[in-house]
Amino acid sequence: MALYGFDAFSPAQIAEKIEQVGVSKARLPLLQMVLLGMLAGAFISLGALYFVLVASDATLGFAASRVLGGVVFSLGLLLVVVAGAELFTGNNLLMMAWADGRISSHALLRNWVVVCAANFAGAAGMALLVWLSGHPAMNDGRVAALVVTLASAKCAAPLAALFWKGVLCNILVCLAVWMAMAGRSVTDKFVAIVFPISAFVAAGFEHSIANMYLIPLAMLLQDSVPPALVSPALGVAGLLRNLAVVIAGNILGGSVLVALVYHLIYRRGLPPAA
């Protein structure tokens, strides 16, 4: 594989890179994995914060609000990819290295469990910081109202809808990571990331790590908004219900419908990447 040049990497080269990176991620020391996971949770939270700020502007039309909000939400994954962090949903692509026999089931599950827990710590910690900062009071409190409205809907949504929205979300997230691997510059990576990420946000799909920020923040804000906006489902039980189903959907979408499919296309039957 040519490491230097100006052309984008080919899909077959991306598959090889994803596998190599997956091996490296699975072998990270525990402390490094935890800290990078916390950063990813915080980074995705910043993207969600940016989205809510845009979407709280009632002067924007429906499509403009959703699409522009999705574009600014892309900040989260851009920070993960360029600044460096460990994101559970993107790490579903480790399934490629597992399918090729380069990492064990234990190493795969260790990464997913540790990174997911660290993502939650980073996202919930960012929710606390945002609450303490008073940021949700912006736009005459409409930011807080929208956070609570969104989180209430997520906690009360039907389980089947949450699951399939989780599947669709992580198909797009993992495709964004996949295409970012084709790029050689920050500009390349930005262009690769922004369209899939803005698509999933505009469509209202479910990203487990974003929910780890939005729902805890809404729980902190629920006493500061009109009671009519607060669903009875908003709370710890609603958070756990949402995350259990959305995480399962994210895993199916990212690890099976992206990683395993591309493994079968580009890596099955080939010698392991060097």
C-alpha positions in Angstrom: 0.0 0.0 0.0 1.4 3.4 -1.0 1.3 5.6 2.1 2.3 8.8 0.4 0.7 10.6 -2.5 -2.3 12.8 -3.4 -4.9 10.3 -4.6 -7.5 8.8 -2.2 -6.9 5.3 -1.0 -9.0 2.7 -2.9 -11.7 0.7 -1.1 -9.5 -2.4 -1.0 -6.7 -0.3 0.6 -9.2 1.2 3.1 -10.2 -2.3 4.1 -6.6 -3.2 4.8 -6.1 0.0 6.8 -9.2 -0.6 8.8 -8.0 -4.0 9.7 -4.5 -2.8 10.7 -6.0 0.0 12.8 -8.4 -2.4 14.4 -5.5 -4.5 15.6 -3.8 -1.5 17.1 -7.0 -0.3 18.8 -7.6 -3.7 20.4 -4.1 -3.7 21.8 -4.3 -0.2 23.5 -3.3 -0.2 27.2 -6.3 0.2 29.4 -5.6 3.7 30.7 -5.0 5.0 27.2 -8.2 3.4 26.0 -10.2 4.9 28.8 -8.9 8.4 28.4 -9.3 8.3 24.6 -12.9 7.0 25.1 -13.7 9.8 27.5 -12.5 12.3 24.9 -14.7 10.7 22.3 -17.7 11.0 24.5 -16.9 14.7 25.1 -16.3 15.3 21.4 -19.6 13.8 20.3 -21.3 15.9 23.0 -19.8 19.1 21.6 -21.3 18.1 18.2 -24.7 17.5 19.8 -24.5 20.8 21.7 -23.8 22.5 18.3 -26.8 20.7 16.7 -29.2 21.8 19.5 -28.0 25.4 19.2 -28.9 25.5 15.5 -32.1 23.5 15.8 -33.4 25.8 18.5 -33.7 28.6 16.0 -37.4 28.7 15.2 -36.8 30.9 12.2 -35.3 28.1 10.2 -37.5 25.8 8.2 -37.7 22.1 8.9 -35.3 20.9 6.3 -32.8 23.8 6.8 -32.8 23.2 10.6 -32.3 19.4 10.2 -29.6 19.6 7.5 -27.7 22.6 9.0 -27.9 21.0 12.4 -26.5 17.7 11.0 -23.6 19.6 9.3 -22.5 21.2 12.6 -23.0 17.9 14.5 -20.2 16.6 12.2 -17.8 18.5 14.5 -18.0 15.5 16.9 -16.7 12.8 14.5 -14.3 15.2 12.9 -12.7 15.8 16.4 -12.6 12.0 17.0 -10.9 11.3 13.7 -8.5 14.2 13.4 -7.7 15.0 17.1 -7.7 11.3 18.1 -10.2 9.5 20.3 -11.8 6.1 20.8 -15.5 6.1 19.8 -17.6 3.0 20.4 -19.8 3.3 17.3 -16.8 3.8 15.0 -14.9 0.9 16.8 -17.6 -1.5 15.6 -15.3 -1.6 12.5 -13.0 -3.7 14.6 -15.2 -6.6 13.5 -13.1 -6.7 10.3 -9.9 -7.6 12.2 -11.9 -10.1 14.3 -13.3 -11.7 11.2 -9.8 -12.1 9.7 -8.6 -13.8 12.9 -6.2 -11.0 13.9 -7.9 -10.2 17.2 -9.7 -12.5 19.6 -13.3 -12.3 20.7 -12.0 -11.3 24.2 -10.0 -8.4 22.7 -12.9 -7.2 20.6 -15.4 -7.3 23.5 -12.8 -5.7 25.9 -12.5 -2.7 23.5 -16.2 -2.3 23.0 -17.1 -2.5 26.7 -14.2 -0.3 27.9 -14.7 2.3 25.2 -18.5 2.4 25.5 -18.2 2.9 29.3 -15.6 5.6 28.8 -17.7 7.3 26.2 -20.6 7.5 28.7 -18.3 9.0 31.3 -17.1 11.6 28.9 -20.6 12.4 27.5 -22.2 12.6 31.0 -19.3 14.7 32.3 -19.8 17.1 29.4 -23.5 17.2 30.2 -22.7 18.3 33.7 -20.3 21.0 32.5 -22.8 22.4 30.1 -25.5 22.5 32.8 -23.2 24.2 35.2 -22.2 26.7 32.5 -25.8 28.0 32.0 -25.5 27.4 28.2 -29.0 25.9 27.9 -30.5 29.2 28.9 -29.5 30.7 25.5 -32.1 31.8 23.0 -34.5 32.6 25.9 -34.4 29.0 27.2 -35.2 27.4 23.9 -32.0 25.5 23.9 -33.0 23.8 27.3 -36.5 23.2 26.0 -35.3 21.5 22.9 -32.9 19.3 24.8 -35.7 18.1 27.1 -38.1 17.6 24.2 -35.6 15.6 22.3 -34.5 13.5 25.3 -38.1 12.9 26.3 -39.0 11.6 22.9 -35.9 9.3 22.9 -36.9 7.8 26.3 -40.5 7.2 25.3 -40.0 6.0 21.7 -41.1 2.5 20.7 -38.3 -0.1 21.1 -38.5 -1.3 17.5 -38.1 2.3 16.2 -35.1 2.9 18.5 -33.4 -0.3 17.3 -33.8 0.2 13.6 -32.9 3.9 13.9 -29.8 2.7 15.7 -29.0 0.3 12.9 -29.4 3.0 10.2 -27.4 5.5 12.3 -24.3 3.4 12.6 -24.3 2.3 9.0 -23.8 6.0 8.2 -21.3 6.6 11.0 -19.1 3.6 10.0 -19.3 4.6 6.4 -18.1 8.1 7.4 -15.2 6.6 9.3 -14.6 4.2 6.3 -14.5 7.1 3.8 -12.4 9.3 6.1 -9.7 6.5 5.9 -9.5 7.2 2.2 -8.4 10.7 2.8 -4.8 12.0 3.2 -5.6 15.5 4.5 -7.9 17.0 7.1 -9.9 18.5 4.2 -10.3 15.1 2.7 -11.5 13.7 6.0 -14.0 16.6 6.6 -15.6 16.1 3.2 -15.8 12.3 3.8 -17.4 12.8 7.2 -19.9 15.6 6.8 -22.4 14.1 4.4 -23.0 10.7 6.1 -23.1 12.3 9.6 -25.4 15.2 8.5 -27.6 12.6 6.8 -28.1 10.5 10.0 -28.8 13.6 12.1 -31.2 15.1 9.6 -33.1 11.8 9.4 -33.4 11.6 13.2 -31.5 8.3 13.6 -30.3 7.2 17.0 -26.6 7.5 18.1 -26.0 5.9 21.4 -23.1 8.2 22.4 -25.0 11.4 21.5 -27.8 10.0 23.7 -25.4 9.6 26.6 -25.1 13.4 26.5 -28.6 14.6 25.6 -30.6 12.4 28.1 -28.4 13.2 31.2 -28.5 16.9 30.3 -32.2 16.8 29.9 -32.5 15.1 33.3 -30.6 18.0 34.8 -32.7 20.6 33.0 -36.2 19.1 33.5 -37.1 21.3 36.4 -36.2 24.5 34.5 -38.6 23.9 31.5 -42.4 23.8 31.3 -43.7 20.5 32.8 -45.6 19.8 29.5 -42.3 19.2 27.8 -41.1 16.5 30.2 -42.1 12.9 29.5 -42.7 10.6 32.5 -40.2 8.3 30.8 -37.4 10.8 31.2 -35.1 9.4 33.9 -32.6 6.7 34.7 -34.9 3.9 33.6 -35.6 5.7 30.3 -31.9 6.3 29.7 -31.1 2.7 30.2 -34.0 1.5 28.1 -32.8 3.8 25.2 -29.2 2.9 25.5 -29.7 -0.9 25.6 -31.7 -0.9 22.4 -29.8 1.8 20.5 -26.4 0.2 21.3 -27.7 -3.2 20.0 -28.9 -1.4 16.8 -25.6 0.5 16.5 -23.7 -2.8 16.7 -25.7 -4.5 14.1 -25.5 -1.6 11.7 -21.7 -1.0 12.1 -20.2 -4.3 12.8 -22.4 -6.5 10.6 -23.8 -4.4 7.8 -20.6 -2.4 7.2 -17.6 -4.2 8.7 -18.5 -7.8 7.9 -19.9 -6.9 4.5 -16.7 -5.2 3.5 -14.7 -8.0 5.0 -16.5 -10.5 2.7 -15.9 -8.2 -0.3 -12.3 -7.2 0.1 -10.5 -9.3 2.8 -12.1 -12.8 2.8 -9.6 -15.4 1.6 -6.7 -13.0 1.5 -3.6 -13.2 3.7 -3.8 -11.0 6.8 -2.6 -7.4 6.4 1.0 -6.9 7.4 
